[in-house]
Amino acid sequence: QTFKFARNWWYCLDQPERSRPRLPVEELDGVYGKSPAFRDADGGDLRVQPDSPALKVGAEAQGTPPVP
């Protein structure tokens, strides 16, 4: 009752169709199974590319500079 999920980007690398998590409450405006366009997920670089559709979500949506 006191916890909310909102505007998260959920993506399972090996099975995108399984990207929707089981949450204890409904999420508002979540994105599921759409690639965020990682720079090099296989190489461990999970930063998003400059033209990523997920660029303005997560920490960067709050103005936090990306981790190099």
TORFI-330617 format. One record per residue: x, y, z of N, C-alpha, C, O in turn. Coordinates in nm, 2 decimals. Example, Ala and Ser with C-alpha at 12.3 -4.5 7.8 and 13.67 -1.06 7.14 Angstrom:
2
nc1:1.32, nc2:-0.57, nc3:0.78, cac1:1.23, cac2:-0.45, cac3:0.78, cc1:1.32, cc2:-0.33, cc3:0.78, oc1:1.42, oc2:-0.33, oc3:0.85;
nc1:1.28, nc2:-0.22, nc3:0.71, cac1:1.37, cac2:-0.11, cac3:0.71, cc1:1.29, cc2:0.00, cc3:0.79, oc1:1.34, oc2:0.11, oc3:0.80;
***
This chain:
68
nc1:0.08, nc2:-0.12, nc3:0.00, cac1:0.00, cac2:0.00, cac3:0.00, cc1:0.08, cc2:0.13, cc3:0.00, oc1:0.04, oc2:0.23, oc3:-0.04;
nc1:0.21, nc2:0.12, nc3:0.05, cac1:0.29, cac2:0.24, cac3:0.05, cc1:0.40, cc2:0.24, cc3:-0.05, oc1:0.49, oc2:0.33, oc3:-0.05;
nc1:0.41, nc2:0.14, nc3:-0.13, cac1:0.52, cac2:0.13, cac3:-0.23, cc1:0.47, cc2:0.15, cc3:-0.37, oc1:0.36, oc2:0.09, oc3:-0.40;
nc1:0.54, nc2:0.22, nc3:-0.45, cac1:0.49, cac2:0.25, cac3:-0.59, cc1:0.61, cc2:0.22, cc3:-0.69, oc1:0.72, oc2:0.24, oc3:-0.66;
nc1:0.57, nc2:0.16, nc3:-0.80, cac1:0.66, cac2:0.15, cac3:-0.91, cc1:0.62, cc2:0.24, cc3:-1.03, oc1:0.50, oc2:0.24, oc3:-1.06;
nc1:0.71, nc2:0.31, nc3:-1.08, cac1:0.67, cac2:0.41, cac3:-1.19, cc1:0.78, cc2:0.43, cc3:-1.29, oc1:0.90, oc2:0.45, oc3:-1.24;
nc1:0.75, nc2:0.43, nc3:-1.41, cac1:0.84, cac2:0.47, cac3:-1.52, cc1:0.98, cc2:0.39, cc3:-1.53, oc1:1.08, oc2:0.45, oc3:-1.56;
nc1:0.97, nc2:0.26, nc3:-1.49, cac1:1.09, cac2:0.18, cac3:-1.50, cc1:1.10, cc2:0.12, cc3:-1.64, oc1:1.00, oc2:0.10, oc3:-1.71;
nc1:1.22, nc2:0.09, nc3:-1.68, cac1:1.25, cac2:0.03, cac3:-1.81, cc1:1.30, cc2:-0.11, cc3:-1.78, oc1:1.41, oc2:-0.13, oc3:-1.73;
nc1:1.23, nc2:-0.22, nc3:-1.82, cac1:1.26, cac2:-0.35, cac3:-1.79, cc1:1.30, cc2:-0.43, cc3:-1.91, oc1:1.22, oc2:-0.43, oc3:-2.01;
nc1:1.42, nc2:-0.49, nc3:-1.92, cac1:1.46, cac2:-0.56, cac3:-2.04, cc1:1.55, cc2:-0.68, cc3:-2.00, oc1:1.65, oc2:-0.66, oc3:-1.94;
nc1:1.50, nc2:-0.79, nc3:-2.04, cac1:1.58, cac2:-0.92, cac3:-2.02, cc1:1.66, cc2:-0.94, cc3:-2.15, oc1:1.60, oc2:-0.97, oc3:-2.25;
nc1:1.79, nc2:-0.94, nc3:-2.14, cac1:1.88, cac2:-0.95, cac3:-2.26, cc1:1.86, cc2:-1.08, cc3:-2.34, oc1:1.85, oc2:-1.07, oc3:-2.46;
nc1:1.85, nc2:-1.19, nc3:-2.27, cac1:1.84, cac2:-1.32, cac3:-2.34, cc1:1.70, cc2:-1.36, cc3:-2.38, oc1:1.68, oc2:-1.44, oc3:-2.46;
nc1:1.60, nc2:-1.30, nc3:-2.31, cac1:1.46, cac2:-1.33, cac3:-2.35, cc1:1.37, cc2:-1.21, cc3:-2.33, oc1:1.30, oc2:-1.20, oc3:-2.23;
nc1:1.38, nc2:-1.11, nc3:-2.42, cac1:1.30, cac2:-0.99, cac3:-2.40, cc1:1.15, cc2:-1.01, cc3:-2.38, oc1:1.09, oc2:-0.92, oc3:-2.31;
nc1:1.10, nc2:-1.11, nc3:-2.43, cac1:0.95, cac2:-1.14, cac3:-2.40, cc1:0.92, cc2:-1.17, cc3:-2.26, oc1:0.81, oc2:-1.17, oc3:-2.22;
nc1:1.03, nc2:-1.20, nc3:-2.18, cac1:1.01, cac2:-1.23, cac3:-2.04, cc1:1.05, cc2:-1.11, cc3:-1.95, oc1:1.09, oc2:-1.13, oc3:-1.83;
nc1:1.05, nc2:-0.99, nc3:-2.00, cac1:1.10, cac2:-0.87, cac3:-1.93, cc1:1.00, cc2:-0.81, cc3:-1.83, oc1:1.04, oc2:-0.73, oc3:-1.75;
nc1:0.88, nc2:-0.86, nc3:-1.83, cac1:0.78, cac2:-0.80, cac3:-1.73, cc1:0.80, cc2:-0.87, cc3:-1.59, oc1:0.77, oc2:-0.99, oc3:-1.59;
nc1:0.84, nc2:-0.80, nc3:-1.49, cac1:0.86, cac2:-0.87, cac3:-1.36, cc1:0.73, cc2:-0.88, cc3:-1.29, oc1:0.63, oc2:-0.82, oc3:-1.32;
nc1:0.72, nc2:-0.97, nc3:-1.19, cac1:0.61, cac2:-0.98, cac3:-1.11, cc1:0.62, cc2:-0.89, cc3:-0.99, oc1:0.71, oc2:-0.91, oc3:-0.90;
nc1:0.55, nc2:-0.78, nc3:-0.99, cac1:0.56, cac2:-0.68, cac3:-0.89, cc1:0.44, cc2:-0.69, cc3:-0.79, oc1:0.33, oc2:-0.74, oc3:-0.83;
nc1:0.46, nc2:-0.65, nc3:-0.67, cac1:0.35, cac2:-0.66, cac3:-0.57, cc1:0.24, cc2:-0.56, cc3:-0.59, oc1:0.13, oc2:-0.57, oc3:-0.53;
nc1:0.26, nc2:-0.46, nc3:-0.68, cac1:0.16, cac2:-0.36, cac3:-0.71, cc1:0.17, cc2:-0.33, cc3:-0.86, oc1:0.27, oc2:-0.36, oc3:-0.92;
nc1:0.07, nc2:-0.27, nc3:-0.92, cac1:0.07, cac2:-0.22, cac3:-1.06, cc1:0.18, cc2:-0.11, cc3:-1.07, oc1:0.19, oc2:-0.03, oc3:-0.99;
nc1:0.24, nc2:-0.11, nc3:-1.19, cac1:0.34, cac2:-0.01, cac3:-1.22, cc1:0.27, cc2:0.10, cc3:-1.31, oc1:0.19, oc2:0.06, oc3:-1.39;
nc1:0.31, nc2:0.22, nc3:-1.29, cac1:0.26, cac2:0.33, cac3:-1.37, cc1:0.37, cc2:0.36, cc3:-1.48, oc1:0.48, oc2:0.39, oc3:-1.45;
nc1:0.32, nc2:0.35, nc3:-1.61, cac1:0.41, cac2:0.39, cac3:-1.72, cc1:0.54, cc2:0.31, cc3:-1.73, oc1:0.64, oc2:0.37, oc3:-1.77;
nc1:0.54, nc2:0.18, nc3:-1.70, cac1:0.66, cac2:0.10, cac3:-1.72, cc1:0.68, cc2:0.06, cc3:-1.87, oc1:0.58, oc2:0.06, oc3:-1.94;
nc1:0.80, nc2:0.03, nc3:-1.90, cac1:0.83, cac2:-0.02, cac3:-2.04, cc1:0.89, cc2:-0.16, cc3:-2.02, oc1:0.98, oc2:-0.18, oc3:-1.94;
nc1:0.84, nc2:-0.25, nc3:-2.10, cac1:0.87, cac2:-0.39, cac3:-2.09, cc1:0.92, cc2:-0.45, cc3:-2.22, oc1:0.84, oc2:-0.44, oc3:-2.32;
nc1:1.03, nc2:-0.51, nc3:-2.23, cac1:1.08, cac2:-0.59, cac3:-2.34, cc1:1.13, cc2:-0.51, cc3:-2.46, oc1:1.15, oc2:-0.56, oc3:-2.57;
nc1:1.14, nc2:-0.38, nc3:-2.45, cac1:1.19, cac2:-0.29, cac3:-2.56, cc1:1.34, cc2:-0.26, cc3:-2.53, oc1:1.37, oc2:-0.22, oc3:-2.42;
nc1:1.42, nc2:-0.29, nc3:-2.63, cac1:1.57, cac2:-0.27, cac3:-2.61, cc1:1.60, cc2:-0.13, cc3:-2.57, oc1:1.56, oc2:-0.04, oc3:-2.64;
nc1:1.68, nc2:-0.11, nc3:-2.46, cac1:1.72, cac2:0.03, cac3:-2.43, cc1:1.85, cc2:0.07, cc3:-2.51, oc1:1.90, oc2:0.18, oc3:-2.49;
nc1:1.89, nc2:-0.01, nc3:-2.60, cac1:2.01, cac2:0.01, cac3:-2.68, cc1:2.14, cc2:0.04, cc3:-2.60, oc1:2.20, oc2:0.14, oc3:-2.59;
nc1:2.18, nc2:-0.07, nc3:-2.53, cac1:2.30, cac2:-0.07, cac3:-2.45, cc1:2.42, cc2:-0.05, cc3:-2.54, oc1:2.41, oc2:-0.08, oc3:-2.66;
nc1:2.53, nc2:0.01, nc3:-2.49, cac1:2.65, cac2:0.03, cac3:-2.57, cc1:2.71, cc2:-0.10, cc3:-2.61, oc1:2.75, oc2:-0.13, oc3:-2.72;
nc1:2.73, nc2:-0.19, nc3:-2.51, cac1:2.79, cac2:-0.32, cac3:-2.53, cc1:2.76, cc2:-0.42, cc3:-2.42, oc1:2.84, oc2:-0.44, oc3:-2.33;
nc1:2.63, nc2:-0.46, nc3:-2.42, cac1:2.59, cac2:-0.55, cac3:-2.31, cc1:2.67, cc2:-0.68, cc3:-2.30, oc1:2.70, oc2:-0.72, oc3:-2.19;
nc1:2.71, nc2:-0.74, nc3:-2.41, cac1:2.79, cac2:-0.86, cac3:-2.40, cc1:2.93, cc2:-0.83, cc3:-2.34, oc1:2.98, oc2:-0.92, oc3:-2.27;
nc1:2.98, nc2:-0.71, nc3:-2.36, cac1:3.11, cac2:-0.68, cac3:-2.30, cc1:3.09, cc2:-0.62, cc3:-2.16, oc1:3.19, oc2:-0.58, oc3:-2.10;
nc1:2.97, nc2:-0.61, nc3:-2.10, cac1:2.95, cac2:-0.56, cac3:-1.97, cc1:2.92, cc2:-0.41, cc3:-1.96, oc1:2.90, oc2:-0.35, oc3:-1.85;
nc1:2.91, nc2:-0.34, nc3:-2.07, cac1:2.89, cac2:-0.19, cac3:-2.07, cc1:2.74, cc2:-0.17, cc3:-2.09, oc1:2.68, oc2:-0.18, oc3:-2.20;
nc1:2.67, nc2:-0.15, nc3:-1.98, cac1:2.52, cac2:-0.13, cac3:-1.98, cc1:2.48, cc2:0.02, cc3:-1.99, oc1:2.36, oc2:0.05, oc3:-1.96;
nc1:2.57, nc2:0.10, nc3:-2.02, cac1:2.53, cac2:0.24, cac3:-2.05, cc1:2.45, cc2:0.24, cc3:-2.18, oc1:2.48, oc2:0.16, oc3:-2.26;
nc1:2.36, nc2:0.33, nc3:-2.19, cac1:2.28, cac2:0.34, cac3:-2.31, cc1:2.35, cc2:0.43, cc3:-2.41, oc1:2.43, oc2:0.52, oc3:-2.38;
nc1:2.32, nc2:0.40, nc3:-2.54, cac1:2.38, cac2:0.48, cac3:-2.65, cc1:2.31, cc2:0.62, cc3:-2.65, oc1:2.20, oc2:0.63, oc3:-2.60;
nc1:2.38, nc2:0.72, nc3:-2.71, cac1:2.33, cac2:0.85, cac3:-2.71, cc1:2.19, cc2:0.86, cc3:-2.77, oc1:2.11, oc2:0.96, oc3:-2.74;
nc1:2.15, nc2:0.77, nc3:-2.86, cac1:2.02, cac2:0.78, cac3:-2.92, cc1:1.92, cc2:0.68, cc3:-2.86, oc1:1.81, oc2:0.65, oc3:-2.92;
nc1:1.95, nc2:0.63, nc3:-2.75, cac1:1.86, cac2:0.53, cac3:-2.68, cc1:1.73, cc2:0.59, cc3:-2.64, oc1:1.71, oc2:0.70, oc3:-2.60;
nc1:1.62, nc2:0.50, nc3:-2.66, cac1:1.49, cac2:0.54, cac3:-2.62, cc1:1.48, cc2:0.55, cc3:-2.47, oc1:1.38, oc2:0.60, oc3:-2.41;
nc1:1.58, nc2:0.49, nc3:-2.40, cac1:1.57, cac2:0.49, cac3:-2.25, cc1:1.66, cc2:0.59, cc3:-2.19, oc1:1.69, oc2:0.59, oc3:-2.07;
nc1:1.71, nc2:0.69, nc3:-2.27, cac1:1.81, cac2:0.79, cac3:-2.22, cc1:1.76, cc2:0.87, cc3:-2.10, oc1:1.84, oc2:0.90, oc3:-2.02;
nc1:1.63, nc2:0.90, nc3:-2.10, cac1:1.58, cac2:0.98, cac3:-1.99, cc1:1.51, cc2:0.91, cc3:-1.88, oc1:1.42, oc2:0.96, oc3:-1.82;
nc1:1.55, nc2:0.79, nc3:-1.85, cac1:1.49, cac2:0.71, cac3:-1.74, cc1:1.60, cc2:0.67, cc3:-1.64, oc1:1.72, oc2:0.69, oc3:-1.67;
nc1:1.57, nc2:0.63, nc3:-1.53, cac1:1.66, cac2:0.59, cac3:-1.43, cc1:1.74, cc2:0.71, cc3:-1.37, oc1:1.68, oc2:0.82, oc3:-1.36;
nc1:1.86, nc2:0.69, nc3:-1.33, cac1:1.94, cac2:0.79, cac3:-1.26, cc1:1.95, cc2:0.92, cc3:-1.35, oc1:1.95, oc2:1.03, oc3:-1.30;
nc1:1.97, nc2:0.89, nc3:-1.48, cac1:2.00, cac2:1.01, cac3:-1.57, cc1:1.87, cc2:1.10, cc3:-1.58, oc1:1.88, oc2:1.21, oc3:-1.62;
nc1:1.75, nc2:1.04, nc3:-1.56, cac1:1.63, cac2:1.12, cac3:-1.56, cc1:1.63, cc2:1.23, cc3:-1.45, oc1:1.56, oc2:1.33, oc3:-1.46;
nc1:1.71, nc2:1.20, nc3:-1.35, cac1:1.72, cac2:1.30, cac3:-1.24, cc1:1.83, cc2:1.39, cc3:-1.25, oc1:1.86, oc2:1.47, oc3:-1.16;
nc1:1.90, nc2:1.39, nc3:-1.36, cac1:2.02, cac2:1.48, cac3:-1.38, cc1:2.15, cc2:1.43, cc3:-1.33, oc1:2.25, oc2:1.50, oc3:-1.33;
nc1:2.15, nc2:1.30, nc3:-1.29, cac1:2.28, cac2:1.24, cac3:-1.24, cc1:2.36, cc2:1.21, cc3:-1.36, oc1:2.32, oc2:1.14, oc3:-1.45;
nc1:2.49, nc2:1.25, nc3:-1.36, cac1:2.58, cac2:1.22, cac3:-1.47, cc1:2.60, cc2:1.07, cc3:-1.49, oc1:2.61, oc2:1.00, oc3:-1.38;
nc1:2.61, nc2:1.02, nc3:-1.61, cac1:2.63, cac2:0.88, cac3:-1.63, cc1:2.77, cc2:0.84, cc3:-1.58, oc1:2.87, oc2:0.92, oc3:-1.58;
nc1:2.78, nc2:0.71, nc3:-1.53, cac1:2.91, cac2:0.66, cac3:-1.49, cc1:2.99, cc2:0.62, cc3:-1.61, oc1:2.94, oc2:0.55, oc3:-1.70;
nc1:3.12, nc2:0.67, nc3:-1.62, cac1:3.20, cac2:0.64, cac3:-1.73, cc1:3.24, cc2:0.50, cc3:-1.75, oc1:3.31, oc2:0.45, oc3:-1.84;
***
